[in-house]
């Protein structure tokens, strides 16, 4: 028992969660471009040198900014955003980056399996998009393919692009997940998938457009060489912990 209803309730409200670290002007473009499905946004300033300031009145939906006093990692920022969105009464949270590299036109398709009750979590798949070979740098494409293969192996989920951060989550699923122990930094997507797998929550892949502008990768070679292998192996433990969490919740209900 996961504690999540099989059928999605009608009229689910959608919030966007935006983890932000020293964001540039593109954050305003992200907030201005939110599609009509979105009812609100939570921006999580993850210890930026200059605190993120939002003129919330200029956007079509309510925008709230939460600040981490120190940098805790993109995964921790996403979890903070999830928890706040749930407190505010939203049903679904879509994660978008502050760098304007996620096409808002794809959000409707990303939300579809979640809103239809077919999945608890939907994640973008850039690698299957016909533009991927032309748009995504070859080094990133190779790294993503390798990490996706290992994530599939350790989580048992047939995902096609484990590293894509464009995702949609039913927030009632948080009760079924060991949220406090998830990896807080760049390995968060892999750890989160492992937790979903352990909790028995369905995951859907949705093809989305790969968008690359003028940003350099924030992932240092040391992260790729040492941290990711650690996270991939750690994800197996996360999967087991999530399974135990689910079993304990089911026994207590």
C-alpha positions as CSV (number, residue, x, y, z in Angstrom):
1,X,0.0,0.0,0.0
2,X,1.5,3.3,-1.1
3,X,-1.1,5.6,0.5
4,X,-1.8,7.2,-2.9
5,X,-5.3,6.8,-4.5
6,X,-5.4,4.8,-7.8
7,X,-7.7,7.4,-9.5
8,X,-6.7,11.0,-9.7
9,X,-9.3,13.4,-8.1
10,X,-10.8,15.9,-10.5
11,X,-9.7,19.5,-10.7
12,X,-6.2,18.9,-9.4
13,X,-4.2,22.1,-8.9
14,X,-0.7,22.5,-10.2
15,X,2.3,24.4,-8.8
16,X,5.7,24.9,-10.3
17,X,8.7,24.4,-8.1
18,X,11.8,26.3,-9.3
19,X,15.2,25.6,-7.5
20,X,17.4,28.6,-8.0
21,X,21.0,29.3,-7.2
22,X,22.3,32.7,-8.3
23,X,19.7,32.9,-11.1
24,X,20.1,35.3,-13.9
25,X,17.4,37.2,-15.7
26,X,16.1,34.0,-17.2
27,X,14.2,33.3,-14.0
28,X,11.8,36.1,-14.9
29,X,11.3,34.6,-18.4
30,X,10.4,31.2,-16.8
31,X,7.8,32.8,-14.5
32,X,6.4,34.9,-17.3
33,X,6.1,31.9,-19.6
34,X,4.2,29.5,-17.2
35,X,1.3,27.9,-19.1
36,X,-2.4,28.2,-18.1
37,X,-2.4,24.8,-16.2
38,X,-0.2,26.4,-13.5
39,X,-2.0,28.0,-10.4
40,X,1.1,29.1,-8.5
41,X,4.9,28.9,-8.2
42,X,7.4,28.3,-5.4
43,X,10.9,29.5,-6.0
44,X,13.5,28.1,-3.7
45,X,16.6,30.3,-3.4
46,X,19.3,27.7,-2.4
47,X,21.7,30.0,-0.7
48,X,22.4,32.5,-3.5
49,X,25.2,35.0,-2.9
50,X,22.6,37.7,-3.6
51,X,19.1,36.7,-2.4
52,X,16.6,36.1,-5.1
53,X,14.1,39.0,-5.4
54,X,10.8,38.5,-7.2
55,X,8.3,41.2,-8.0
56,X,5.4,38.8,-7.5
57,X,2.8,41.3,-8.7
58,X,4.0,41.2,-12.3
59,X,3.1,37.5,-12.8
60,X,-0.2,35.9,-13.7
61,X,0.0,33.5,-10.7
62,X,1.0,33.8,-7.0
63,X,4.8,33.4,-6.6
64,X,6.4,32.6,-3.3
65,X,10.2,32.7,-2.6
66,X,11.7,30.5,0.1
67,X,15.4,31.0,1.0
68,X,17.9,28.4,2.2
69,X,20.4,30.4,4.3
70,X,23.2,28.2,2.9
71,X,23.5,26.1,-0.2
72,X,22.0,22.7,0.4
73,X,21.9,21.4,-3.1
74,X,19.4,21.2,-5.9
75,X,17.7,18.1,-4.5
76,X,17.2,19.7,-1.1
77,X,15.7,22.8,-2.9
78,X,13.3,20.7,-4.8
79,X,12.2,18.8,-1.6
80,X,11.7,22.2,0.1
81,X,9.6,23.3,-2.8
82,X,7.5,20.1,-2.8
83,X,6.8,20.4,0.9
84,X,5.8,24.0,0.7
85,X,3.6,23.4,-2.4
86,X,1.8,20.7,-0.4
87,X,1.4,23.0,2.5
88,X,-0.2,25.6,0.2
89,X,-2.7,23.0,-0.9
90,X,-1.5,22.2,-4.4
91,X,-2.0,18.6,-5.7
92,X,0.8,18.4,-8.3
93,X,4.2,20.0,-8.5
94,X,6.1,20.4,-11.7
95,X,9.9,21.1,-11.4
96,X,11.3,23.6,-13.8
97,X,14.8,25.1,-13.8
98,X,15.6,28.8,-13.4
99,X,17.7,28.7,-16.6
100,X,14.8,28.6,-19.0
101,X,15.9,25.3,-20.5
102,X,12.5,23.6,-20.2
103,X,9.8,24.3,-22.8
104,X,6.5,25.3,-21.1
105,X,4.7,24.0,-24.2
106,X,5.7,20.4,-23.1
107,X,4.0,20.8,-19.7
108,X,0.6,19.7,-20.7
109,X,1.9,16.4,-22.0
110,X,4.1,16.0,-18.9
111,X,1.1,16.5,-16.6
112,X,-1.2,14.2,-18.6
113,X,-0.3,10.8,-17.1
114,X,-0.3,12.3,-13.6
115,X,-3.6,14.1,-13.9
116,X,-5.2,11.0,-15.5
117,X,-4.1,8.9,-12.6
118,X,-1.8,6.7,-14.7
119,X,1.4,7.7,-12.9
120,X,2.4,9.2,-9.6
121,X,5.5,10.8,-11.2
122,X,6.2,11.8,-14.8
123,X,9.6,12.8,-16.0
124,X,10.8,14.3,-19.2
125,X,12.7,12.3,-21.8
126,X,15.0,14.4,-24.0
127,X,17.0,11.5,-25.4
128,X,14.1,10.2,-27.4
129,X,13.3,13.6,-29.0
130,X,14.2,13.8,-32.7
131,X,16.2,17.0,-32.0
132,X,18.4,15.4,-29.3
133,X,21.3,14.4,-31.5
134,X,21.4,17.9,-33.0
135,X,20.8,20.0,-29.9
136,X,22.3,18.1,-26.9
137,X,26.1,18.2,-26.7
138,X,27.6,14.8,-27.4
139,X,29.4,14.6,-24.1
140,X,26.2,15.2,-22.2
141,X,24.3,12.8,-24.3
142,X,26.8,10.0,-23.7
143,X,26.9,10.8,-19.9
144,X,23.1,10.8,-19.7
145,X,22.9,7.4,-21.6
146,X,25.4,5.8,-19.2
147,X,23.7,7.2,-16.1
148,X,20.3,6.2,-17.4
149,X,21.5,2.6,-18.0
150,X,22.8,2.3,-14.4
151,X,19.7,3.9,-13.0
152,X,17.5,1.4,-14.8
153,X,19.7,-1.4,-13.5
154,X,19.6,-0.3,-9.9
155,X,16.0,1.0,-9.7
156,X,14.2,-1.5,-12.0
157,X,12.4,1.4,-13.8
158,X,12.5,1.5,-17.6
159,X,13.2,5.2,-17.7
160,X,14.8,6.7,-20.9
161,X,16.5,9.8,-19.5
162,X,17.1,9.6,-15.8
163,X,18.8,13.0,-15.6
164,X,16.0,15.1,-17.0
165,X,14.9,17.6,-14.3
166,X,11.6,18.4,-16.0
167,X,9.2,16.4,-13.8
168,X,5.6,16.3,-12.4
169,X,4.8,14.7,-9.0
170,X,1.5,14.0,-7.2
171,X,2.3,15.6,-3.9
172,X,0.3,13.1,-1.9
173,X,3.0,10.6,-2.8
174,X,5.4,12.3,-0.5
175,X,3.9,10.5,2.5
176,X,5.0,7.2,0.9
177,X,8.7,8.3,0.4
178,X,11.7,8.6,2.8
179,X,12.0,12.3,1.9
180,X,14.4,13.2,4.6
181,X,17.1,10.8,3.5
182,X,17.1,11.6,-0.2
183,X,20.4,12.7,-1.7
184,X,20.4,16.5,-1.7
185,X,22.6,17.4,-4.7
186,X,23.1,16.5,-8.3
187,X,22.3,12.8,-7.8
188,X,18.8,13.6,-6.6
189,X,17.0,12.5,-9.7
190,X,18.5,9.0,-9.5
191,X,17.8,8.7,-5.7
192,X,14.3,10.0,-6.2
193,X,13.6,7.4,-8.9
194,X,14.9,4.7,-6.5
195,X,12.6,5.9,-3.8
196,X,9.6,5.8,-6.1
197,X,10.5,2.3,-7.2
198,X,10.8,1.1,-3.7
199,X,7.5,2.6,-2.8
200,X,5.9,0.9,-5.8
201,X,4.7,4.2,-7.3
202,X,4.3,4.3,-11.1
203,X,6.6,6.4,-13.2
204,X,5.9,7.7,-16.7
205,X,8.3,8.9,-19.4
206,X,7.2,11.8,-21.5
207,X,9.2,13.0,-24.5
208,X,10.2,16.7,-24.2
209,X,12.1,19.0,-26.3
210,X,15.8,19.4,-25.3
211,X,16.7,23.0,-24.9
212,X,20.3,24.2,-24.6
213,X,21.2,27.9,-24.6
214,X,24.5,29.5,-23.7
215,X,25.0,27.9,-20.2
216,X,27.9,25.7,-19.3
217,X,27.2,22.6,-17.3
218,X,27.1,23.0,-13.5
219,X,28.3,19.5,-13.0
220,X,32.1,19.4,-12.4
221,X,34.2,16.4,-13.6
222,X,34.8,15.4,-10.0
223,X,31.1,15.0,-9.6
224,X,30.8,12.9,-12.7
225,X,33.8,10.7,-11.8
226,X,33.1,10.1,-8.1
227,X,29.8,11.4,-6.8
228,X,27.5,9.8,-9.4
229,X,28.9,6.3,-9.0
230,X,28.3,6.7,-5.2
231,X,24.8,8.0,-5.8
232,X,23.9,5.2,-8.2
233,X,25.0,2.5,-5.7
234,X,23.3,4.4,-2.9
235,X,20.1,4.4,-4.9
236,X,19.8,0.7,-4.3
237,X,19.8,1.3,-0.5
238,X,17.2,4.1,-1.0
239,X,15.0,1.7,-2.9
240,X,15.2,-0.8,0.0
241,X,14.5,2.0,2.6
242,X,11.5,3.2,0.5
243,X,10.2,-0.4,0.3
244,X,10.5,-0.7,4.1
245,X,8.8,2.7,4.6
246,X,5.9,1.5,2.4
247,X,5.6,-1.8,4.2
248,X,5.6,-0.1,7.6
249,X,2.9,2.4,6.5
250,X,0.8,-0.4,5.1
251,X,1.1,-2.5,8.3
252,X,0.1,0.5,10.4
253,X,-3.0,1.4,8.3
